[in-house]
Amino acid sequence: MEPPNTALWSGRIFPRCSNTHTGSDAPSTYYVGHETVVPDEADKALPRVVEALFAFMQRNSAHLTEYLRLPMDAVVEIGRQVSI
């Protein structure tokens, strides 16, 4: 599957925004969420092998900013830790 090109569709879907007071173009900012898997010490946690496999697959997956081809200087990444 071909990844989307946000530079192409953002110009078509969202017309160029201009600040009515100054007449200048407003820059776009993209907010992206990111989760980091951390081990859980509780008895109800996943087995260590399954947890290690899941964490490995998540670390090696492509980031959303690369998939959507977002400009790196316009991305704010908000992260959190998830225990499994």
ZIVENDA-V774333 format. One record per residue. N is the residue number from 0. NEAR is the number of other ideal C-beta (glycine too) atoms within 12 Angstrom. Layout:
BEGIN
n:N near:NEAR
n:N near:NEAR
END
This chain:
BEGIN
n:0 near:4
n:1 near:7
n:2 near:17
n:3 near:17
n:4 near:15
n:5 near:24
n:6 near:18
n:7 near:14
n:8 near:14
n:9 near:22
n:10 near:14
n:11 near:12
n:12 near:12
n:13 near:15
n:14 near:11
n:15 near:15
n:16 near:16
n:17 near:12
n:18 near:11
n:19 near:9
n:20 near:7
n:21 near:9
n:22 near:10
n:23 near:11
n:24 near:14
n:25 near:16
n:26 near:15
n:27 near:21
n:28 near:15
n:29 near:23
n:30 near:15
n:31 near:21
n:32 near:16
n:33 near:20
n:34 near:21
n:35 near:18
n:36 near:25
n:37 near:19
n:38 near:19
n:39 near:19
n:40 near:12
n:41 near:10
n:42 near:7
n:43 near:9
n:44 near:18
n:45 near:20
n:46 near:14
n:47 near:14
n:48 near:10
n:49 near:16
n:50 near:22
n:51 near:18
n:52 near:16
n:53 near:25
n:54 near:24
n:55 near:13
n:56 near:14
n:57 near:20
n:58 near:16
n:59 near:10
n:60 near:15
n:61 near:13
n:62 near:21
n:63 near:22
n:64 near:22
n:65 near:17
n:66 near:16
n:67 near:22
n:68 near:22
n:69 near:26
n:70 near:18
n:71 near:14
n:72 near:11
n:73 near:20
n:74 near:23
n:75 near:17
n:76 near:20
n:77 near:13
n:78 near:16
n:79 near:12
n:80 near:14
n:81 near:19
n:82 near:18
n:83 near:24
END
